[in-house]
Amino acid sequence: MKGYDIQRVMVFAMALTLVAGCSSRGVYDSTQHRRQAECQQIVDTEEYYACMARASQTYDEYKRSVEPVLD
């Protein structure tokens, strides 16, 4: 019975980790369009392209850029 409880806890922990990862990506992806729309209001061409470059960064690129800061 004890082994069964540990197995259930492990499955729950793995599922929770998976959901948390998907949630972070989902939030990032859903706000990406909003960031790009905000760039559309910038008049200066150079500033616009810099904004779009930041707003078009993929989730994986974003994660790699913030990992050194979080460590």
Gaussian input, Z-matrix of N, CA and C with variables (Angstrom, degrees):
# hf/3-21g

backbone

0 1
 N
 C     1     B1
 C     2     B2     1     A1
 N     3     B3     2     A2     1     D1
 C     4     B4     3     A3     2     D2
 C     5     B5     4     A4     3     D3
 N     6     B6     5     A5     4     D4
 C     7     B7     6     A6     5     D5
 C     8     B8     7     A7     6     D6
 N     9     B9     8     A8     7     D7
 C    10    B10     9     A9     8     D8
 C    11    B11    10    A10     9     D9
 N    12    B12    11    A11    10    D10
 C    13    B13    12    A12    11    D11
 C    14    B14    13    A13    12    D12
 N    15    B15    14    A14    13    D13
 C    16    B16    15    A15    14    D14
 C    17    B17    16    A16    15    D15
 N    18    B18    17    A17    16    D16
 C    19    B19    18    A18    17    D17
 C    20    B20    19    A19    18    D18
 N    21    B21    20    A20    19    D19
 C    22    B22    21    A21    20    D20
 C    23    B23    22    A22    21    D21
 N    24    B24    23    A23    22    D22
 C    25    B25    24    A24    23    D23
 C    26    B26    25    A25    24    D24
 N    27    B27    26    A26    25    D25
 C    28    B28    27    A27    26    D26
 C    29    B29    28    A28    27    D27
 N    30    B30    29    A29    28    D28
 C    31    B31    30    A30    29    D29
 C    32    B32    31    A31    30    D30
 N    33    B33    32    A32    31    D31
 C    34    B34    33    A33    32    D32
 C    35    B35    34    A34    33    D33
 N    36    B36    35    A35    34    D34
 C    37    B37    36    A36    35    D35
 C    38    B38    37    A37    36    D36
 N    39    B39    38    A38    37    D37
 C    40    B40    39    A39    38    D38
 C    41    B41    40    A40    39    D39
 N    42    B42    41    A41    40    D40
 C    43    B43    42    A42    41    D41
 C    44    B44    43    A43    42    D42
 N    45    B45    44    A44    43    D43
 C    46    B46    45    A45    44    D44
 C    47    B47    46    A46    45    D45
 N    48    B48    47    A47    46    D46
 C    49    B49    48    A48    47    D47
 C    50    B50    49    A49    48    D48
 N    51    B51    50    A50    49    D49
 C    52    B52    51    A51    50    D50
 C    53    B53    52    A52    51    D51
 N    54    B54    53    A53    52    D52
 C    55    B55    54    A54    53    D53
 C    56    B56    55    A55    54    D54
 N    57    B57    56    A56    55    D55
 C    58    B58    57    A57    56    D56
 C    59    B59    58    A58    57    D57
 N    60    B60    59    A59    58    D58
 C    61    B61    60    A60    59    D59
 C    62    B62    61    A61    60    D60
 N    63    B63    62    A62    61    D61
 C    64    B64    63    A63    62    D62
 C    65    B65    64    A64    63    D63
 N    66    B66    65    A65    64    D64
 C    67    B67    66    A66    65    D65
 C    68    B68    67    A67    66    D66
 N    69    B69    68    A68    67    D67
 C    70    B70    69    A69    68    D68
 C    71    B71    70    A70    69    D69
 N    72    B72    71    A71    70    D70
 C    73    B73    72    A72    71    D71
 C    74    B74    73    A73    72    D72
 N    75    B75    74    A74    73    D73
 C    76    B76    75    A75    74    D74
 C    77    B77    76    A76    75    D75
 N    78    B78    77    A77    76    D76
 C    79    B79    78    A78    77    D77
 C    80    B80    79    A79    78    D78
 N    81    B81    80    A80    79    D79
 C    82    B82    81    A81    80    D80
 C    83    B83    82    A82    81    D81
 N    84    B84    83    A83    82    D82
 C    85    B85    84    A84    83    D83
 C    86    B86    85    A85    84    D84
 N    87    B87    86    A86    85    D85
 C    88    B88    87    A87    86    D86
 C    89    B89    88    A88    87    D87
 N    90    B90    89    A89    88    D88
 C    91    B91    90    A90    89    D89
 C    92    B92    91    A91    90    D90
 N    93    B93    92    A92    91    D91
 C    94    B94    93    A93    92    D92
 C    95    B95    94    A94    93    D93
 N    96    B96    95    A95    94    D94
 C    97    B97    96    A96    95    D95
 C    98    B98    97    A97    96    D96
 N    99    B99    98    A98    97    D97
 C   100   B100    99    A99    98    D98
 C   101   B101   100   A100    99    D99
 N   102   B102   101   A101   100   D100
 C   103   B103   102   A102   101   D101
 C   104   B104   103   A103   102   D102
 N   105   B105   104   A104   103   D103
 C   106   B106   105   A105   104   D104
 C   107   B107   106   A106   105   D105
 N   108   B108   107   A107   106   D106
 C   109   B109   108   A108   107   D107
 C   110   B110   109   A109   108   D108
 N   111   B111   110   A110   109   D109
 C   112   B112   111   A111   110   D110
 C   113   B113   112   A112   111   D111
 N   114   B114   113   A113   112   D112
 C   115   B115   114   A114   113   D113
 C   116   B116   115   A115   114   D114
 N   117   B117   116   A116   115   D115
 C   118   B118   117   A117   116   D116
 C   119   B119   118   A118   117   D117
 N   120   B120   119   A119   118   D118
 C   121   B121   120   A120   119   D119
 C   122   B122   121   A121   120   D120
 N   123   B123   122   A122   121   D121
 C   124   B124   123   A123   122   D122
 C   125   B125   124   A124   123   D123
 N   126   B126   125   A125   124   D124
 C   127   B127   126   A126   125   D125
 C   128   B128   127   A127   126   D126
 N   129   B129   128   A128   127   D127
 C   130   B130   129   A129   128   D128
 C   131   B131   130   A130   129   D129
 N   132   B132   131   A131   130   D130
 C   133   B133   132   A132   131   D131
 C   134   B134   133   A133   132   D132
 N   135   B135   134   A134   133   D133
 C   136   B136   135   A135   134   D134
 C   137   B137   136   A136   135   D135
 N   138   B138   137   A137   136   D136
 C   139   B139   138   A138   137   D137
 C   140   B140   139   A139   138   D138
 N   141   B141   140   A140   139   D139
 C   142   B142   141   A141   140   D140
 C   143   B143   142   A142   141   D141
 N   144   B144   143   A143   142   D142
 C   145   B145   144   A144   143   D143
 C   146   B146   145   A145   144   D144
 N   147   B147   146   A146   145   D145
 C   148   B148   147   A147   146   D146
 C   149   B149   148   A148   147   D147
 N   150   B150   149   A149   148   D148
 C   151   B151   150   A150   149   D149
 C   152   B152   151   A151   150   D150
 N   153   B153   152   A152   151   D151
 C   154   B154   153   A153   152   D152
 C   155   B155   154   A154   153   D153
 N   156   B156   155   A155   154   D154
 C   157   B157   156   A156   155   D155
 C   158   B158   157   A157   156   D156
 N   159   B159   158   A158   157   D157
 C   160   B160   159   A159   158   D158
 C   161   B161   160   A160   159   D159
 N   162   B162   161   A161   160   D160
 C   163   B163   162   A162   161   D161
 C   164   B164   163   A163   162   D162
 N   165   B165   164   A164   163   D163
 C   166   B166   165   A165   164   D164
 C   167   B167   166   A166   165   D165
 N   168   B168   167   A167   166   D166
 C   169   B169   168   A168   167   D167
 C   170   B170   169   A169   168   D168
 N   171   B171   170   A170   169   D169
 C   172   B172   171   A171   170   D170
 C   173   B173   172   A172   171   D171
 N   174   B174   173   A173   172   D172
 C   175   B175   174   A174   173   D173
 C   176   B176   175   A175   174   D174
 N   177   B177   176   A176   175   D175
 C   178   B178   177   A177   176   D176
 C   179   B179   178   A178   177   D177
 N   180   B180   179   A179   178   D178
 C   181   B181   180   A180   179   D179
 C   182   B182   181   A181   180   D180
 N   183   B183   182   A182   181   D181
 C   184   B184   183   A183   182   D182
 C   185   B185   184   A184   183   D183
 N   186   B186   185   A185   184   D184
 C   187   B187   186   A186   185   D185
 C   188   B188   187   A187   186   D186
 N   189   B189   188   A188   187   D187
 C   190   B190   189   A189   188   D188
 C   191   B191   190   A190   189   D189
 N   192   B192   191   A191   190   D190
 C   193   B193   192   A192   191   D191
 C   194   B194   193   A193   192   D192
 N   195   B195   194   A194   193   D193
 C   196   B196   195   A195   194   D194
 C   197   B197   196   A196   195   D195
 N   198   B198   197   A197   196   D196
 C   199   B199   198   A198   197   D197
 C   200   B200   199   A199   198   D198
 N   201   B201   200   A200   199   D199
 C   202   B202   201   A201   200   D200
 C   203   B203   202   A202   201   D201
 N   204   B204   203   A203   202   D202
 C   205   B205   204   A204   203   D203
 C   206   B206   205   A205   204   D204
 N   207   B207   206   A206   205   D205
 C   208   B208   207   A207   206   D206
 C   209   B209   208   A208   207   D207
 N   210   B210   209   A209   208   D208
 C   211   B211   210   A210   209   D209
 C   212   B212   211   A211   210   D210

   B1=1.4519
   B2=1.5295
   B3=1.3165
   B4=1.4545
   B5=1.5309
   B6=1.3372
   B7=1.4542
   B8=1.5186
   B9=1.3057
   B10=1.4628
   B11=1.5264
   B12=1.3228
   B13=1.4608
   B14=1.5254
   B15=1.3133
   B16=1.4656
   B17=1.5306
   B18=1.3250
   B19=1.4522
   B20=1.5336
   B21=1.2990
   B22=1.4713
   B23=1.5233
   B24=1.3258
   B25=1.4640
   B26=1.5257
   B27=1.3229
   B28=1.4632
   B29=1.5349
   B30=1.3089
   B31=1.4679
   B32=1.5271
   B33=1.3068
   B34=1.4618
   B35=1.5296
   B36=1.3159
   B37=1.4662
   B38=1.5293
   B39=1.3255
   B40=1.4589
   B41=1.5272
   B42=1.3110
   B43=1.4580
   B44=1.5311
   B45=1.3088
   B46=1.4597
   B47=1.5283
   B48=1.3128
   B49=1.4610
   B50=1.5239
   B51=1.3109
   B52=1.4570
   B53=1.5218
   B54=1.3050
   B55=1.4646
   B56=1.5176
   B57=1.3121
   B58=1.4661
   B59=1.5165
   B60=1.3348
   B61=1.4585
   B62=1.5082
   B63=1.2992
   B64=1.4627
   B65=1.5212
   B66=1.3033
   B67=1.4602
   B68=1.5240
   B69=1.3214
   B70=1.4676
   B71=1.5140
   B72=1.3255
   B73=1.4662
   B74=1.5257
   B75=1.3118
   B76=1.4605
   B77=1.5141
   B78=1.3103
   B79=1.4690
   B80=1.5190
   B81=1.3238
   B82=1.4617
   B83=1.5236
   B84=1.3296
   B85=1.4630
   B86=1.5293
   B87=1.3143
   B88=1.4691
   B89=1.5250
   B90=1.3116
   B91=1.4631
   B92=1.5275
   B93=1.3279
   B94=1.4645
   B95=1.5324
   B96=1.3033
   B97=1.4650
   B98=1.5306
   B99=1.3075
   B100=1.4713
   B101=1.5278
   B102=1.3408
   B103=1.4633
   B104=1.5306
   B105=1.3266
   B106=1.4589
   B107=1.5334
   B108=1.3187
   B109=1.4629
   B110=1.5229
   B111=1.3160
   B112=1.4664
   B113=1.5264
   B114=1.3365
   B115=1.4669
   B116=1.5269
   B117=1.3186
   B118=1.4626
   B119=1.5306
   B120=1.3238
   B121=1.4599
   B122=1.5244
   B123=1.3295
   B124=1.4655
   B125=1.5281
   B126=1.3239
   B127=1.4583
   B128=1.5392
   B129=1.3154
   B130=1.4676
   B131=1.5260
   B132=1.3295
   B133=1.4635
   B134=1.5242
   B135=1.3133
   B136=1.4668
   B137=1.5271
   B138=1.2956
   B139=1.4690
   B140=1.5379
   B141=1.3351
   B142=1.4684
   B143=1.5309
   B144=1.3437
   B145=1.4602
   B146=1.5298
   B147=1.3167
   B148=1.4666
   B149=1.5285
   B150=1.3289
   B151=1.4667
   B152=1.5252
   B153=1.3384
   B154=1.4676
   B155=1.5265
   B156=1.3092
   B157=1.4675
   B158=1.5245
   B159=1.3260
   B160=1.4699
   B161=1.5245
   B162=1.3368
   B163=1.4604
   B164=1.5269
   B165=1.3132
   B166=1.4663
   B167=1.5273
   B168=1.2967
   B169=1.4648
   B170=1.5283
   B171=1.3355
   B172=1.4624
   B173=1.5212
   B174=1.3154
   B175=1.4650
   B176=1.5199
   B177=1.3493
   B178=1.4676
   B179=1.5274
   B180=1.3349
   B181=1.4645
   B182=1.5240
   B183=1.3127
   B184=1.4602
   B185=1.5265
   B186=1.3399
   B187=1.4725
   B188=1.5262
   B189=1.3348
   B190=1.4668
   B191=1.5227
   B192=1.3264
   B193=1.4640
   B194=1.5192
   B195=1.3366
   B196=1.4633
   B197=1.5210
   B198=1.3281
   B199=1.4635
   B200=1.5346
   B201=1.3686
   B202=1.4713
   B203=1.5249
   B204=1.3167
   B205=1.4721
   B206=1.5169
   B207=1.3412
   B208=1.4552
   B209=1.5191
   B210=1.3324
   B211=1.4802
   B212=1.4848
   A1=111.47
   A2=117.58
   A3=121.26
   A4=111.12
   A5=117.98
   A6=122.21
   A7=111.51
   A8=116.45
   A9=121.80
   A10=110.34
   A11=117.69
   A12=121.59
   A13=111.33
   A14=117.41
   A15=121.86
   A16=109.55
   A17=116.06
   A18=120.51
   A19=110.43
   A20=117.25
   A21=121.13
   A22=111.23
   A23=117.00
   A24=121.11
   A25=109.76
   A26=117.50
   A27=121.41
   A28=110.86
   A29=117.39
   A30=121.11
   A31=109.46
   A32=117.43
   A33=121.42
   A34=110.91
   A35=117.92
   A36=122.12
   A37=110.80
   A38=117.10
   A39=120.24
   A40=110.64
   A41=117.36
   A42=121.34
   A43=110.63
   A44=116.89
   A45=121.43
   A46=110.80
   A47=117.20
   A48=121.79
   A49=110.64
   A50=116.83
   A51=121.50
   A52=110.65
   A53=117.65
   A54=121.47
   A55=110.66
   A56=117.80
   A57=121.15
   A58=110.56
   A59=117.59
   A60=121.11
   A61=111.93
   A62=117.41
   A63=121.27
   A64=110.64
   A65=116.80
   A66=120.54
   A67=110.99
   A68=117.54
   A69=121.05
   A70=110.49
   A71=116.80
   A72=121.02
   A73=109.91
   A74=116.78
   A75=120.40
   A76=112.17
   A77=116.26
   A78=120.40
   A79=109.66
   A80=117.14
   A81=120.78
   A82=110.16
   A83=116.23
   A84=120.74
   A85=112.12
   A86=116.59
   A87=119.00
   A88=112.22
   A89=117.95
   A90=120.00
   A91=112.12
   A92=117.26
   A93=120.51
   A94=110.89
   A95=117.33
   A96=120.76
   A97=110.57
   A98=117.04
   A99=120.67
   A100=110.80
   A101=116.55
   A102=119.91
   A103=110.68
   A104=117.20
   A105=120.79
   A106=110.76
   A107=117.13
   A108=120.73
   A109=111.09
   A110=117.12
   A111=120.47
   A112=110.52
   A113=116.97
   A114=120.87
   A115=111.04
   A116=117.36
   A117=121.93
   A118=112.08
   A119=117.18
   A120=121.09
   A121=113.04
   A122=117.04
   A123=121.17
   A124=108.98
   A125=116.75
   A126=122.40
   A127=111.42
   A128=116.87
   A129=121.73
   A130=110.05
   A131=117.06
   A132=122.41
   A133=112.42
   A134=117.07
   A135=120.92
   A136=111.04
   A137=115.93
   A138=121.44
   A139=110.92
   A140=115.91
   A141=121.23
   A142=110.72
   A143=116.79
   A144=119.94
   A145=112.07
   A146=117.51
   A147=120.61
   A148=110.38
   A149=115.73
   A150=120.88
   A151=110.45
   A152=116.67
   A153=120.72
   A154=111.41
   A155=117.72
   A156=120.59
   A157=110.12
   A158=116.15
   A159=119.68
   A160=111.10
   A161=116.44
   A162=121.38
   A163=112.54
   A164=117.56
   A165=121.32
   A166=112.60
   A167=117.52
   A168=121.89
   A169=109.73
   A170=116.44
   A171=120.01
   A172=110.38
   A173=115.97
   A174=120.85
   A175=110.80
   A176=116.76
   A177=120.05
   A178=111.40
   A179=117.64
   A180=120.81
   A181=110.23
   A182=115.65
   A183=120.32
   A184=111.29
   A185=115.87
   A186=119.86
   A187=110.96
   A188=116.81
   A189=120.17
   A190=111.19
   A191=117.28
   A192=119.72
   A193=112.78
   A194=118.29
   A195=119.65
   A196=113.33
   A197=118.78
   A198=120.52
   A199=112.71
   A200=119.35
   A201=117.86
   A202=112.74
   A203=117.11
   A204=121.10
   A205=110.51
   A206=117.06
   A207=121.48
   A208=113.07
   A209=116.89
   A210=119.93
   A211=113.17
   D1=-37.84
   D2=-178.03
   D3=-65.91
   D4=-39.93
   D5=177.94
   D6=-62.30
   D7=-35.92
   D8=179.02
   D9=-65.33
   D10=-40.76
   D11=178.87
   D12=-64.40
   D13=-41.26
   D14=178.94
   D15=-64.19
   D16=-40.88
   D17=179.67
   D18=-63.55
   D19=-42.42
   D20=177.91
   D21=-62.33
   D22=-41.66
   D23=179.24
   D24=-64.27
   D25=-41.87
   D26=179.83
   D27=-63.97
   D28=-43.68
   D29=179.23
   D30=-63.77
   D31=-43.11
   D32=178.41
   D33=-62.31
   D34=-43.62
   D35=179.99
   D36=-63.43
   D37=-41.54
   D38=178.88
   D39=-66.20
   D40=-41.52
   D41=179.12
   D42=-64.37
   D43=-41.38
   D44=179.21
   D45=-63.87
   D46=-41.53
   D47=177.99
   D48=-63.06
   D49=-42.62
   D50=179.15
   D51=-63.38
   D52=-44.75
   D53=-179.95
   D54=-64.58
   D55=-41.18
   D56=179.55
   D57=-62.87
   D58=-41.70
   D59=178.08
   D60=-64.15
   D61=-43.94
   D62=179.25
   D63=-66.02
   D64=-37.01
   D65=-179.53
   D66=-64.66
   D67=-42.81
   D68=179.38
   D69=-61.28
   D70=-45.53
   D71=179.57
   D72=-64.94
   D73=-40.83
   D74=-179.76
   D75=-62.82
   D76=-43.35
   D77=178.74
   D78=-64.03
   D79=-44.63
   D80=-179.98
   D81=-60.35
   D82=-48.94
   D83=-178.14
   D84=-62.46
   D85=-38.77
   D86=-178.20
   D87=-71.25
   D88=-28.05
   D89=178.51
   D90=-87.06
   D91=-14.85
   D92=-178.98
   D93=-61.47
   D94=-42.35
   D95=179.54
   D96=-63.25
   D97=-40.72
   D98=178.65
   D99=-62.67
   D100=-42.09
   D101=178.97
   D102=-62.83
   D103=-41.20
   D104=178.93
   D105=-65.26
   D106=-38.60
   D107=177.96
   D108=-64.18
   D109=-36.39
   D110=177.57
   D111=-65.73
   D112=-34.95
   D113=178.25
   D114=-64.09
   D115=-31.21
   D116=-178.29
   D117=-60.46
   D118=-21.16
   D119=-177.96
   D120=-86.55
   D121=-6.17
   D122=-178.40
   D123=-81.09
   D124=128.75
   D125=-176.15
   D126=-84.65
   D127=-42.80
   D128=-177.82
   D129=-65.22
   D130=124.46
   D131=-174.68
   D132=-60.78
   D133=-47.38
   D134=-178.42
   D135=-63.01
   D136=-43.91
   D137=178.66
   D138=-64.82
   D139=-38.72
   D140=178.32
   D141=-60.41
   D142=-49.21
   D143=-178.32
   D144=-65.55
   D145=-35.68
   D146=176.35
   D147=-65.16
   D148=-41.75
   D149=178.60
   D150=-63.36
   D151=-45.96
   D152=-179.48
   D153=-64.30
   D154=-35.50
   D155=177.85
   D156=-63.26
   D157=-43.35
   D158=177.57
   D159=-66.65
   D160=-42.82
   D161=-176.16
   D162=-72.35
   D163=-21.29
   D164=-177.88
   D165=-94.03
   D166=1.08
   D167=179.14
   D168=-61.42
   D169=130.89
   D170=178.86
   D171=-70.02
   D172=163.75
   D173=178.75
   D174=-60.48
   D175=-42.12
   D176=-179.47
   D177=-64.57
   D178=-39.33
   D179=176.24
   D180=-64.28
   D181=-41.90
   D182=177.94
   D183=-60.27
   D184=-46.95
   D185=-179.85
   D186=-58.88
   D187=-44.09
   D188=-179.90
   D189=-64.13
   D190=-34.76
   D191=-178.14
   D192=-74.17
   D193=-27.92
   D194=-178.86
   D195=-96.37
   D196=-14.66
   D197=-179.46
   D198=-57.92
   D199=-45.59
   D200=178.51
   D201=-61.17
   D202=-31.65
   D203=179.92
   D204=-70.89
   D205=-36.45
   D206=-177.48
   D207=-77.45
   D208=-21.92
   D209=-178.97
   D210=-78.21

